[in-house]
Amino acid sequence: MACREFCQEVNTRVHRETKRAPIELLAEERQRLHPLPSAPFTAAFGTTRRVNWDCTISVEGVRYSVPHPLVDTRVWARFHGDELIVTAIAADGTTSEVARHQRGNAGTPVIDDSHYPPREDKQADRRPRAGNAEEAAFLMLGPGAASWLIEAAAAGTRRIKAKMAQAVTLAKLHSPAAVDRALGTAAITGRFADADLLSILDYQARQASAEPTRAGEDHSLQPGTSAWAAFGTTTTAFPASAPAHDDEDL
């Protein structure tokens, strides 16, 4: 307010050189002056870039992230030392710095996680929840059963419910811990066929009952030389009808 009052005071005062008040000369000069553009002069902001669907722009072969509301809009990017400065212009003409990154290397995107919308807890979404008593009995086997169900569904496995029921039945014949372990192994190895679970259980049972072979007084890990026993004892018999050869014929 004080500035406006001061300008009004000096602009209405007669100038000692022109003998006219500046406000009168301004009215004449205004006819030859061009108005300033409504949008700011953007050359100082750098070069324009279009924001891709993945919230990034490409500058000198490097992808830099920008805030996600700017997707499919135009921004300006320039380097200031080792920093990339990204500027955007709002609909009302106001400008603002929207991103600042350290200069990156070609082939390695420079990403700021804050530029993306909050992500949901994907792990929580992947935890299976029982919808009936049969599913609850299956999931009660343990974490291996839950992992099997997640991976089997992701792989598009057929007859999942029947295989879940088979696992619950096998848990009565074996221990629930053994079945859960087998299910976890099947989930990791991607084995979801009809007989895979039973095959893994059988393998686990044989591995658990097998005694390791150890060297001792009665047994050696050395394979031995018994295979050489018959070496040189075998002769080749020629048929009686084979013609004899004299030394002259040889």
C-alpha distance (Angstrom), angle and dihedral (degrees) to the residues before:
residue distance angle dihedral
M1 . . .
A2 3.80 . .
C3 3.81 90.2 .
R4 3.80 91.8 54.0
E5 3.79 91.7 49.6
F6 3.81 91.2 50.2
C7 3.84 92.3 49.5
Q8 3.79 90.6 49.3
E9 3.78 89.8 51.2
V10 3.82 98.0 50.3
N11 3.81 96.2 37.5
T12 3.80 92.1 56.4
R13 3.83 93.2 47.2
V14 3.84 115.9 99.2
H15 3.80 111.0 -109.5
R16 3.82 114.8 -125.9
E17 3.85 93.2 -136.3
T18 3.81 102.3 42.6
K19 3.78 95.1 28.4
R20 3.78 86.5 -139.0
A21 3.77 134.5 100.5
P22 3.84 113.8 -104.7
I23 3.80 90.3 -127.7
E24 3.81 89.6 63.8
L25 3.83 92.7 50.0
L26 3.81 90.6 46.9
A27 3.82 90.2 58.6
E28 3.82 89.8 56.2
E29 3.82 94.8 43.0
R30 3.78 92.5 48.5
Q31 3.83 88.9 71.4
R32 3.83 90.3 63.4
L33 3.82 98.5 38.5
H34 3.81 122.5 94.8
P35 3.80 117.6 -134.5
L36 3.78 118.2 -115.1
P37 3.83 114.7 -103.6
S38 3.77 116.3 -100.2
A39 3.81 90.2 -128.0
P40 3.81 119.6 63.1
F41 3.79 122.0 -105.8
T42 3.80 101.1 -95.1
A43 3.81 102.6 -169.3
A44 3.80 89.3 95.5
F45 3.81 89.8 56.8
G46 3.81 92.8 65.3
T47 3.78 129.1 -124.4
T48 3.78 126.5 -21.6
R49 3.77 123.6 -106.7
R50 3.79 132.4 -176.2
V51 3.80 114.7 -128.8
N52 3.80 110.5 -125.5
W53 3.79 126.6 -139.0
D54 3.82 89.5 -97.0
C55 3.83 91.8 60.5
T56 3.80 94.1 -107.2
I57 3.79 139.1 116.6
S58 3.79 127.0 -155.3
V59 3.81 119.0 -125.8
E60 3.81 119.9 172.4
G61 3.79 91.7 -20.1
V62 3.80 95.2 -50.5
R63 3.81 124.7 108.6
Y64 3.82 116.3 -135.8
S65 3.79 124.7 -172.1
V66 3.81 124.8 -123.9
P67 3.84 130.2 -176.0
H68 3.80 111.9 -66.2
P69 3.85 96.3 -122.4
L70 3.83 86.9 69.5
V71 3.80 94.5 64.7
D72 3.83 111.4 136.6
T73 3.82 93.1 9.6
R74 3.80 131.9 109.7
V75 3.79 122.6 -103.9
W76 3.80 135.7 173.0
A77 3.80 123.7 -120.6
R78 3.79 130.6 -168.8
F79 3.78 137.3 162.1
H80 3.78 120.3 -118.8
G81 3.78 105.8 -174.2
D82 3.80 106.7 -53.3
E83 3.80 93.8 -19.1
L84 3.79 129.9 91.1
I85 3.80 112.7 -143.4
V86 3.79 119.0 -161.0
T87 3.81 118.9 -161.3
A88 3.80 129.3 -170.0
I89 3.79 132.0 -167.4
A90 3.79 118.2 -141.1
A91 3.79 124.7 -140.4
D92 3.82 91.0 -98.5
G93 3.82 91.0 55.5
T94 3.78 97.9 -104.6
T95 3.78 116.3 137.9
S96 3.77 128.3 -145.3
E97 3.78 139.8 171.3
V98 3.80 107.0 -109.7
A99 3.81 103.0 176.4
R100 3.78 140.7 13.6
H101 3.81 123.5 -171.1
Q102 3.77 138.4 172.4
R103 3.79 111.8 -108.5
G104 3.81 108.8 -86.6
N105 3.78 136.2 -152.0
A106 3.79 124.9 -106.9
G107 3.79 112.1 -92.0
T108 3.81 94.7 21.8
P109 3.83 115.4 92.3
V110 3.81 117.6 -140.1
I111 3.80 106.1 -138.5
D112 3.80 132.2 -178.8
D113 3.82 109.7 -161.4
S114 3.81 90.9 -152.2
H115 3.82 89.0 68.2
Y116 3.79 90.5 69.1
P117 3.81 128.5 72.5
P118 3.81 118.2 -100.4
R119 3.77 112.0 -78.7
E120 3.78 124.6 -134.2
D121 3.77 121.1 -117.5
K122 3.79 99.2 -93.0
Q123 3.77 93.0 -176.4
A124 3.80 91.1 57.8
D125 3.81 89.8 50.5
R126 3.81 90.3 53.1
R127 3.78 95.1 56.2
P128 3.80 106.0 104.4
R129 3.77 118.1 -131.5
A130 3.77 124.1 -155.3
G131 3.77 115.9 -112.6
N132 3.80 97.4 -175.5
A133 3.79 141.9 9.1
E134 3.83 94.4 -86.7
E135 3.81 92.4 54.4
A136 3.80 91.1 45.3
A137 3.82 90.6 53.0
F138 3.80 90.0 51.2
L139 3.81 95.5 48.0
M140 3.81 90.4 47.6
L141 3.80 87.8 68.9
G142 3.80 88.8 79.4
P143 3.81 145.0 -99.5
G144 3.79 91.6 -48.0
A145 3.80 89.4 63.9
A146 3.81 91.4 50.6
S147 3.82 91.1 49.5
W148 3.80 90.7 48.4
L149 3.80 92.1 51.8
I150 3.83 92.6 49.4
E151 3.80 94.9 47.7
A152 3.79 94.8 40.9
A153 3.80 91.5 52.8
A154 3.81 91.0 47.1
A155 3.82 90.3 51.4
G156 3.81 92.1 51.5
T157 3.82 93.1 -116.7
R158 3.79 115.7 -174.7
R159 3.80 126.1 -132.2
I160 3.80 93.0 19.8
K161 3.80 93.9 159.5
A162 3.80 92.1 52.1
K163 3.80 91.0 50.2
M164 3.79 90.8 48.1
A165 3.80 89.7 53.4
Q166 3.82 89.8 48.4
A167 3.82 89.8 53.6
V168 3.82 91.3 52.3
T169 3.82 90.0 50.2
L170 3.81 92.0 48.3
A171 3.80 89.1 51.5
K172 3.81 87.6 65.1
L173 3.80 92.0 53.4
H174 3.79 95.4 40.7
S175 3.78 125.7 23.5
P176 3.82 119.7 -76.6
A177 3.82 88.0 -122.9
A178 3.82 91.1 56.5
V179 3.81 92.4 49.2
D180 3.79 91.6 46.5
R181 3.79 90.0 50.7
A182 3.80 90.6 49.7
L183 3.80 91.1 49.3
G184 3.80 90.3 51.4
T185 3.80 90.3 51.0
A186 3.80 90.7 49.0
A187 3.81 90.6 50.5
I188 3.81 92.6 51.5
T189 3.80 95.1 45.4
G190 3.81 95.5 39.9
R191 3.82 95.2 -120.7
F192 3.81 108.0 152.6
A193 3.80 102.6 145.4
D194 3.80 121.5 125.5
A195 3.81 97.2 -98.6
D196 3.80 98.7 33.0
L197 3.80 97.2 94.0
L198 3.82 93.2 49.8
S199 3.81 90.2 46.8
I200 3.80 92.2 52.3
L201 3.81 91.5 47.1
D202 3.81 90.7 51.1
Y203 3.79 91.5 49.4
Q204 3.81 91.6 49.0
A205 3.81 91.1 50.0
R206 3.83 92.8 50.5
Q207 3.79 91.3 47.1
A208 3.80 91.2 50.7
S209 3.81 94.3 49.3
A210 3.79 97.7 41.3
E211 3.80 115.1 104.7
P212 3.79 114.8 -141.5
T213 3.81 115.7 -117.2
R214 3.79 112.5 -116.5
A215 3.79 131.2 -174.1
G216 3.81 116.0 -111.3
E217 3.78 145.3 138.1
D218 3.78 92.2 -66.4
H219 3.80 98.9 39.1
S220 3.75 135.9 36.7
L221 3.77 127.7 -164.7
Q222 3.80 88.6 -141.1
P223 3.83 108.1 105.9
G224 3.85 90.6 -136.5
T225 3.83 131.7 -146.3
S226 3.80 101.3 -86.0
A227 3.78 90.5 116.3
W228 3.81 88.8 65.7
A229 3.83 93.9 56.3
A230 3.77 95.4 93.1
F231 3.77 94.6 41.4
G232 3.85 110.5 126.3
T233 3.79 95.6 6.4
T234 3.77 96.3 96.6
T235 3.83 118.5 87.3
T236 3.74 128.9 -168.9
A237 3.78 115.2 -121.1
F238 3.79 117.9 -150.8
P239 3.81 119.6 -148.5
A240 3.80 116.3 -100.9
S241 3.77 91.5 -121.4
A242 3.76 93.3 59.9
P243 3.82 109.4 119.6
A244 3.79 117.2 -112.4
H245 3.77 119.3 -126.5
D246 3.72 125.7 -144.0
D247 3.74 122.0 -142.2
E248 3.78 88.0 -108.5
D249 3.76 91.7 59.0
L250 3.80 92.6 54.1
